[in-house]
Amino acid sequence: MAVVLIIDDDPHIRTLWDYALTEDGFSVRTAPSGLEGVEIARREHVDVVVTDIHMPDKDGIETLLEIKSMNPEVKVVVVSGGGSVGRMSFLGAADKLGADATLAKPFDIHQLSAVVGELSGVS
């Protein structure tokens, strides 16, 4: 069973994604911030990380880079509701910095499950 770590500062999003992915057969961990998410990824085996971009303390780009530097084999999905740095979108930046997949909010929860399944080899 693939282990998925959801990192998002919105408790409703974490609950929704946790429920949906658990129903689809994944073992799910959650964290309300990049700092806590990185700590969980450091302590526990994780196959796929789903992280939001906009979070206090440690944003999704920093989280992506730190998790990939600890374990390049972990698959990371970066999600965002929009925004950009200069002329590059946050999701475009995440792609260039090593994200294995990106999703623009809002998206269908089945799309998240399909991406996580594909990255974990459970599709």
Secondary structure, 3 states (H helix, E strand, C coil): CCEEEEECCCHHHHHHHHHHHHHCCCEEEEECCHHHHHHHHHHCCCCEEEEECCCCCCCHHHHHHHHHHHCCCCEEEEEECCCEECCEEHHHHHHHCCCCEEEECCCCHHHHHHHHHHHHCCC
